[in-house]
């Protein structure tokens, strides 16, 4: 029987990791390490109040930390182009390590605020560079799976980080010295991994069976009218801007489970046990089932995956608008969690395939910026709306979630599918509506 007409099996988790180049494996490990050491934002308020600063000053510092993180992701797209993934990662993690430890010894509030701003910015610089390099090293038919693994590292690190931070805090006899030095050490470990395993230069070579998303320009990048140009060139892609708008809206809606939902649960007089159970179930389901599900969903067109995912998130949030109770809290959370595990890997993978190769880091940086901006703005928007209209806030977020789904479906080009079809020709990137 001839084998050339037999369908190629969809790549699994282990085969994707096994066949990935060393640099891609290092990035996946590094993503976990960076989130594992990312407990500064959890303890910064406690640290400052323990130093004698007011709650208002501590809250302002936390806001500064958030602003720095959002700015760092955006700046990281430029750093990726100028320095390459290895240098960007070493700079990001090295600065994070030094500045985190330095917080223990700065003598006044203004210096602390400046250091917090810079350390939060530095901690995010590596992300567009690492995601760009990984997308260059991995074949297009494995992009969704590899970004699912990328998300797995983020989620695992985020889950373990508070526990590790709390352990270091107690091990240090309730002081912050071991805590902050521990975070700095973890960042330095990732910097060392980058030096050893991530290639230098600004562009990954497509070599071997595990590497190669294609030569430069395969998706219309090199030599086209939109090659180069940085973020201004990306901003001329109106269809991608619509995708970024969808990402922003979805992130604002998604993050409400951490901010507005606990306020509503408390206001309804429901035991917080049900809220904490729902959040725990979300974390367990994402970590346990997202990668196995991606084995099947990676074959779906991006339009279907993103549209379905954003719709489920919107419907899940809409369900919180029902009379509040244990069934509503658990059921609604499970509904939007299904959307998260269906669409998360595809949403993270799409920016690497959406535009020309020469702008890949900017497309990824723009996506990560809008996602971070949405998660930063969402709690503020949700809190302000809840103060004014209480339980009636959920239909508004449901509308925003469904708009995100509509914009996402309209934004993704029909030819951008998960099996490696070509993205638009370069002349269509700018000015396409």
N, C-alpha and C positions, 0 to 999 in steps of 0.2 A: 504494500500500500504506500502511495506517495505521502510524504510527510510535509512537503512544502505548503500544502493547502490547509493543514491542520491549524486551528487557532492557537495563538500563543497564550499560554496560561498567564493569568494576571499575577504579577509579582507579589509575593507575600512579605511579611515583616522580616523574617530571618533572611530570606534570599536577597532582599533589598539591602539589608545591613551587611551581609556577607560580601556582596559584590561591590559595595561602595568603596571608593578609594580611602586611604588612610586619613586624608585631610577631611573628608566628609564625616568619618567616624569621630575624628577629633572635635569637629564642630558640634556634633550631637552630644558628646560627652561634655564639652564646654558649656553648651546651653544649660545642661543640668547643673553644672558647677556654678554658673553665674546666678541662677535662680536659687540654688542651695545657699549661697552666701548673701542673698538679697533680703536680709531681715533688718536692715538699717531702718527702713521706713516704718517697721512694726514697733521699734523701740525708741525712735527718735524723740517722741513726745515724752515718754517716761524718762529718758536720759536728760532732757533739758529741764524738766520739772525737778528732777533730783539734783540738778546743779543750781536750783534756786530761781529759775526763770518762771514767769507766770504761765498759766494755761493759754492765754492769748498769744504770748510769744512762742510757745511750743506749737500751737496750731498754725501760726504763720510759717514757722519753719517747715512744718509738714507740707503746707501749700507750696512753699519754695521748692521742696524736694520733688513734688509732682510736676511743677513747671520745668525744672531742670531735666527731668526724665523725658518729657514730651519734646523739648528742644533737642535733647541728645539724639533721639531717634531721627529727627529731621536732618540734623547736622551729619549724622552717621552716613547718610547717602552720599554726601560730598566726600567725606573721609574715605569711604570705600573706593571711590574713583581715584583719589589722589594718592593714597597710601597702600591700597591693597588689603586683603583680609588679614594677613599675618600681622602687618604693622599696625593696622587699625585695632586689632584685638589686643596686641601687646600694650599699645598706648592706652586703650580703654581700661583693661584690667590692672595695669601697673598704676595708673593714676587713681583708680578706685581703691586699690590696696593702700597706697600711701596716704591718701586723703581721709579714708575711713579711720585709720589708726590716729591720724593727726587730730581728729575731732576731740580726742581725749585730753589734749594738751593746749588747745586754743584758749586764750584767757578771757575773751569778751564776746558778747552776743553778735556784734557785727561781723567778726571774723568767722564765727560759727556759721552764720547765715551764708556768708560767701563760700565757705568750704562745703556746706550742704548743697548749695546750688551747683558747684562744680563737680562734686562727687556724684550727684544724681545724673548730671549730664554725661560725665565720663562713663558711668556704668552702662549707658545705653548706646555708646558710639559703635560698639562692635556688631550690633545686631543686623543692620543692613548689609554690612560687609560679609558677615558669616553666611547670611541667607543667600546673598548673591553668589558667593563662591560655591556654596552647596548646590545651587541650581545649575551652575555651570558644569559641575562635576558629574551630575546625575542625568541619565537619559530621560527624555521627556515623558516616556511612558511610566516612569517611576517617580515623577515629581510629586504627585499627590501623596503617595506612600511615604516618601522621605520627609515631606513636611508634616505628615501625621506623626512621624517619629520625632521630629523637631518639637511639635506641640506636646508630645508625651514627655520629653525632657523638661519642657517649661512647667508642665503641670506637676510632675513628680518633684521637681525642685521647689515649686511653690508650696506643695503639701508638706515637705520635710523641713523647709527653712524655719518656720516658727518653732517647731519642736527642737531643732538644733540650737536655735537662738536661746530658747528658754533653758535648754540644758547647759549651755555655756554660761548663761547668766547665773544659774544656781551653782554651777561648778566653781565660778569665780566669787562665791560667797556674796551674791547679790550686788556685785559691782559690774561695771560695763567694760572693764579693761580687757578681760578675756573675750568678751563678746565681740568688741570692735576689732581686736587683733585677730580673732578667729575669722571674721569676715574678710579682713585684709589678706590673710593667708590663703583662703579659698580663691580669692581673685588672683593672687600670684601663682597659684597652681595652674589656673587656666592660662595665664600668660605664658608659663613654661610649656604647657601642652602646645600652645600656638607656635612657639619658637621651634619646637621639635617636629611637629606634624603638619603644620599648615604651610604651603608653599608661599614664597615671596612673589612679588610682582603684582600687577594690577589686573591680570586676566588669567584665569585658569586654562591650562591646555587640555584639550579634549583628547585624552589618551586612554587606550585600553578599553575592555568591555565594560568596566564599571564607570568610566568617565565619559563625558562628552554629551552635553545637551546639544551639540552641534557646533559647527564652525561659526565664527563671528559673521553675522549677516544672514544666517539661515532663516531668521524670522524677520528679515527686512531691515536689519540694523546697520551694518557697516556699509558706508558709502552712500547711503540714502540721504535725502534732504533733511531728515530729522536726526541723523547721527550726531552725537555730541549735544551740547547745548544745555545740559544739566536740567534743573527743575523747570526753567521756562519752557524747554521743549516738551517736557512731560505735561505741563499745564495746557499746552495747545491740543492735547488729545482729549477732546470734550467727552468722548465716550468713556474714557478711563476716569475722568473727573466725576462722571455720574456713578461709576463703581465706587469711588472714594466717598461720595456722599452716602451711598448705601451702607458702606462700612461704618461711617460715622454714626448714622442713625441706629444701625444694629448694635453698635457698642454702647450707645447711650441707653438703649432699651435693655440690653443684656445685663448691664451692671446694676440695674435697679434691685436685683435680688440681694445685693449687699448693702444697699442704702435705704431705699424707700420701703421695701418689704418688711424689714424688722420694725420700722416705725409703725406700719399699719398693723402688724401682728400685735404689737404692744398696745396700740390704741384700741384694738378690738377685744382686749382682755384675754387673748389666747395664750396658752403656755408657750414660752420660748423654746420648750423642748421640741415642738413640731417644726419650728424654724431651723433649729440646729440640725435636726434629723434630715430635713430637706436639703440643706447645704451639704451635709456629709454624704447623702445619697448622690448628689450631683458630682462631687469629687470622685467618689468610688466608681460611678458609672463611666465617667469620662476616662479615667485611668484604665479601667478594666476592659471596656468595650469599644473605645474609639478606634484603636488600631485593628482589631479583628473585623470591625464593620468596614473599615477603609479597604480591606482586601476585596470587597465587593463594590463599594461605592466609587472606587477610583476609576472604574470603567465608564461611569456616567458622564454625560456632557456637563460642562460647568454651569450652563444655564439651569439645568434641572437641579443640580446639587445645591447651588447657591440659592435659587428661588425657593426650593423646598425647605432648606435650612432656615432662611430668614423668616419664611412664613410660619414655621413651627415656633420660632422664638417669639414672634409677634402674637400668635395665638396663645402660647403659654403665659405670656405676660397678661394678655386679655383675661385669661381665666382667673387671675388674682382679683379681678373686679367682681367676681361672684361673692355672695355672702361669705365672709372670712371664716375659715374653720380648718381643722386638721386635714380633711380630705382635699380641700381647695389648695392648701399650701403644698401638700405632697404631690397631688395630681398635676397642678400647674407647673411645678418645678420639673417633674419627670417629662412633661410635654416639651418644654423648651430645651431641656437637656438632650432629648432626642434630636432636636434641630442642631444643637451644638456638635454632637458626635457625628452627625451626617455631614455637616458642611464645613466644620473647622479645618480639616486638612486641605480641602479644595480651595477655600477662601484664602488660606495662607499660601497655597501654591500658585494661584492664578496670577498675581503680580509679576512673577518671574517669566511668565509666558505671554503677557499682555502687550508688550511693546517691543521695539527693536533691542537687540543685544547691547548696543552702546549706551542705552538708557536703563538697563535692567536694575542697577543699584538705585536709581532715582525712583523708578516705579515701586520697588520694594520699600525704599525709605518713605515714599509718600503714603503707601498703605500702612506701614507701621506707625507713622505719625498720626494718621487719622484714627486708627484704632486706639492708640494711646490717648489722643485728645478726647475721643468719645468716652473712654473709661474715666477720664479726669473730670469731664463736664457733667457726666451722667448723675453722680451723686448730688452735685450742686443743683442741677435742674430738678431732679426728683424731690430733693428736700424742700426747695422753694415752692414747688407745686403742691406738695403734700400739706404744707403749712396753710395754704390757701383753700384747697378743695378736698383734702383728706382722701377718703377711699375712692372718690371720683377721679383720681389721677390715672387709674389703670386704663380706661378707654383711650386716653390721650396717647399713652405709650403704645397701646395696641395699634393705633393708626400709624404712629411712627414706625413700628415694626413692619407693618404691611407695606408702607411706602418703601422701606428698605428692600423688601422682597421685590417689589415692582421695579425699582431703580436697578437692582442687581440683575434682574433678568434682561432688562433693556440694555444695560451697559455691556454685558458680555457678548463679544462677537460670536456669531454662529460657528465660525471656523475654529474657534479656540475650544478644543475638546481635550479630554484628558489623555488621549492616546497619542499625542504628539503631532497633531495636524498643525500646519503652518499658521502663524498669526498673520495679521494684515500686512500687506505690502507697505513699505515705508511712506508712500505718498498718501496713504489713508490714515496714518497716525495723527497727523495734524489736521485739525479742522473737521474731522468727521463727526457727524451729529447722530 
